[in-house]
Amino acid sequence: MEVITSHTNADFDTFASMIAAKKLYPRARIVFPGSLEKKLKEGIGRLKLPYKIEKLKDIDISEITRLILVDVRQSARIGPLAGIIEKKGLDIHIYDHHPATEEDIHGSMEVVKPYGSTTTVLTGVIRKKGIELTPGEATALMAGIYEDTGFLTYPSTTVRDFEAAAFLLKKGAELSIVSDLLKRELTPAEVSLLNKLLDSETTYTVGGTEVVIAEVSLERYRGDISVLAHKIRDIESMDTLFMLADSGDRVHIVARSKAAAVNVGLVLKDLGGGGHANAASATLKGVTLIQAKEAVLSALKKRLVPLKTA
């Protein structure tokens, strides 16, 4: 059995990469190893693609003979599937855009490029092989690229991302649908949390670089907190933000950076999370907000590239 999967808490780049991989491995089953971001849950229904999306409980993982990993290559981020990585005879194919780490899984085939999104990596393979895409598939893939590159505006965006977007546009991708999928109004609960986060902001200078940390207690909130990180950064026009959200038994950390000196992927890697230079996340269990903040500052001091001064 062939299975296409990715990291837990999947986003649009994750989903789009899985759809693209399905075009390369038509017999493979698309399986989410864990939760999905709120926007993606709503978006999958709207896209109406002719693919069966399965959960881990729907399959017998012991029967997997080939595991196709997209947008991830760390066993700690693929949930229970990590248990079969060392299985004898398992064939692993990897498509990713994240920087290499010591904990990376390795496969018989690895296509890893430093592009703005993993969808761009797979779109390049599809284009090279001359595989056709429907307008619906092209729209899904465009959403993946647009999400991970901030509509092609993040510093991590490359020429290849623009070329992939142009290719998908030619294949019928509908930008109006992509915009609707990725942009939404905040709910009253999110507005309330956003105000609390803005009020809690504290600016720290680490190695000559200013870093903002905002914190909040989630209480009953169960939405996608990453959207709040984007809103805060847009409102305040800050270069680097670490947002800490306490949900009781754990603290969720979402980081965004436009500063070359702050690689948030490396910072949160030290805290058991992951991501890339401009966007990353982590979850700390059994700690308080104060402890989580201290952990972030400690990791920053370790990883931050000091500014040169005269």
Solvent accessible surface area in square Angstrom, and as a share of the most:
residue,aa,sasa,rsa
1,M,55,0.24
2,E,28,0.13
3,V,0,0.00
4,I,0,0.00
5,T,0,0.00
6,S,0,0.00
7,H,12,0.05
8,T,49,0.28
9,N,76,0.39
10,A,0,0.00
11,D,23,0.12
12,F,1,0.00
13,D,0,0.00
14,T,0,0.00
15,F,3,0.01
16,A,0,0.00
17,S,0,0.00
18,M,0,0.00
19,I,0,0.00
20,A,0,0.00
21,A,0,0.00
22,K,37,0.16
23,K,49,0.21
24,L,30,0.15
25,Y,21,0.08
26,P,98,0.61
27,R,204,0.75
28,A,1,0.00
29,R,86,0.31
30,I,2,0.01
31,V,0,0.00
32,F,8,0.03
33,P,11,0.07
34,G,34,0.32
35,S,66,0.43
36,L,32,0.16
37,E,24,0.11
38,K,73,0.31
39,K,25,0.11
40,L,1,0.00
41,K,127,0.54
42,E,88,0.40
43,G,2,0.02
44,I,40,0.20
45,G,50,0.48
46,R,132,0.48
47,L,19,0.09
48,K,172,0.73
49,L,28,0.14
50,P,116,0.73
51,Y,46,0.18
52,K,154,0.65
53,I,54,0.27
54,E,8,0.03
55,K,122,0.52
56,L,29,0.14
57,K,170,0.72
58,D,73,0.38
59,I,21,0.11
60,D,73,0.38
61,I,48,0.24
62,S,72,0.46
63,E,103,0.46
64,I,0,0.00
65,T,77,0.45
66,R,71,0.26
67,L,0,0.00
68,I,0,0.00
69,L,0,0.00
70,V,0,0.00
71,D,4,0.02
72,V,1,0.01
73,R,22,0.08
74,Q,28,0.12
75,S,41,0.26
76,A,95,0.74
77,R,50,0.18
78,I,0,0.00
79,G,30,0.29
80,P,85,0.53
81,L,0,0.00
82,A,37,0.29
83,G,69,0.67
84,I,15,0.08
85,I,23,0.12
86,E,160,0.72
87,K,72,0.31
88,K,197,0.83
89,G,73,0.70
90,L,22,0.11
91,D,35,0.18
92,I,12,0.06
93,H,19,0.09
94,I,0,0.00
95,Y,6,0.02
96,D,0,0.00
97,H,11,0.05
98,H,24,0.11
99,P,62,0.39
100,A,78,0.60
101,T,27,0.16
102,E,167,0.75
103,E,99,0.44
104,D,15,0.08
105,I,12,0.06
106,H,132,0.59
107,G,26,0.25
108,S,88,0.57
109,M,70,0.31
110,E,69,0.31
111,V,33,0.19
112,V,48,0.27
113,K,88,0.37
114,P,113,0.71
115,Y,44,0.17
116,G,1,0.01
117,S,0,0.00
118,T,0,0.00
119,T,0,0.00
120,T,3,0.02
121,V,5,0.03
122,L,0,0.00
123,T,1,0.00
124,G,37,0.36
125,V,28,0.16
126,I,0,0.00
127,R,123,0.45
128,K,184,0.78
129,K,134,0.57
130,G,58,0.56
131,I,43,0.22
132,E,118,0.53
133,L,13,0.07
134,T,71,0.41
135,P,77,0.48
136,G,28,0.27
137,E,5,0.02
138,A,0,0.00
139,T,3,0.02
140,A,1,0.01
141,L,0,0.00
142,M,2,0.01
143,A,0,0.00
144,G,0,0.00
145,I,0,0.00
146,Y,32,0.12
147,E,33,0.15
148,D,20,0.10
149,T,0,0.00
150,G,14,0.14
151,F,69,0.29
152,L,28,0.14
153,T,102,0.59
154,Y,32,0.12
155,P,82,0.52
156,S,29,0.18
157,T,27,0.16
158,T,41,0.24
159,V,107,0.61
160,R,128,0.47
161,D,0,0.00
162,F,109,0.46
163,E,63,0.28
164,A,6,0.05
165,A,8,0.06
166,A,49,0.38
167,F,23,0.09
168,L,0,0.00
169,L,91,0.45
170,K,168,0.71
171,K,55,0.23
172,G,30,0.29
173,A,8,0.06
174,E,88,0.39
175,L,74,0.37
176,S,78,0.50
177,I,53,0.27
178,V,0,0.00
179,S,40,0.25
180,D,81,0.42
181,L,11,0.06
182,L,16,0.08
183,K,130,0.55
184,R,54,0.20
185,E,155,0.69
186,L,34,0.17
187,T,50,0.29
188,P,120,0.75
189,A,55,0.43
190,E,1,0.00
191,V,68,0.39
192,S,52,0.33
193,L,10,0.05
194,L,15,0.07
195,N,79,0.40
196,K,93,0.40
197,L,0,0.00
198,L,43,0.22
199,D,125,0.65
200,S,31,0.20
201,E,50,0.22
202,T,53,0.31
203,T,78,0.45
204,Y,56,0.21
205,T,96,0.56
206,V,12,0.07
207,G,40,0.39
208,G,46,0.44
209,T,14,0.08
210,E,116,0.52
211,V,0,0.00
212,V,16,0.09
213,I,1,0.00
214,A,0,0.00
215,E,42,0.19
216,V,10,0.06
217,S,55,0.35
218,L,13,0.07
219,E,127,0.57
220,R,221,0.81
221,Y,24,0.09
222,R,184,0.67
223,G,23,0.22
224,D,12,0.06
225,I,23,0.12
226,S,17,0.11
227,V,15,0.09
228,L,1,0.01
229,A,0,0.00
230,H,55,0.24
231,K,69,0.29
232,I,0,0.00
233,R,17,0.06
234,D,104,0.54
235,I,99,0.50
236,E,76,0.34
237,S,87,0.56
238,M,19,0.08
239,D,79,0.41
240,T,1,0.01
241,L,0,0.00
242,F,0,0.00
243,M,1,0.00
244,L,0,0.00
245,A,0,0.00
246,D,30,0.16
247,S,35,0.23
248,G,66,0.64
249,D,87,0.45
250,R,77,0.28
251,V,0,0.00
252,H,49,0.22
253,I,1,0.00
254,V,9,0.05
255,A,0,0.00
256,R,24,0.09
257,S,0,0.00
258,K,89,0.38
259,A,20,0.16
260,A,112,0.87
261,A,15,0.12
262,V,2,0.01
263,N,45,0.23
264,V,0,0.00
265,G,7,0.07
266,L,57,0.28
267,V,1,0.00
268,L,0,0.00
269,K,46,0.19
270,D,51,0.27
271,L,30,0.15
272,G,65,0.62
273,G,12,0.12
274,G,6,0.06
275,G,17,0.16
276,H,19,0.08
277,A,38,0.30
278,N,15,0.08
279,A,19,0.14
280,A,6,0.04
281,S,47,0.30
282,A,8,0.06
283,T,60,0.35
284,L,27,0.13
285,K,139,0.59
286,G,69,0.67
287,V,42,0.24
288,T,73,0.42
289,L,27,0.14
290,I,122,0.62
291,Q,92,0.41
292,A,0,0.00
293,K,40,0.17
294,E,105,0.47
295,A,29,0.23
296,V,0,0.00
297,L,29,0.15
298,S,69,0.44
299,A,6,0.05
300,L,0,0.00
301,K,145,0.61
302,K,141,0.60
303,R,79,0.29
304,L,15,0.07
305,V,94,0.54
306,P,93,0.58
307,L,96,0.48
308,K,202,0.86
309,T,125,0.73
310,A,157,1.22
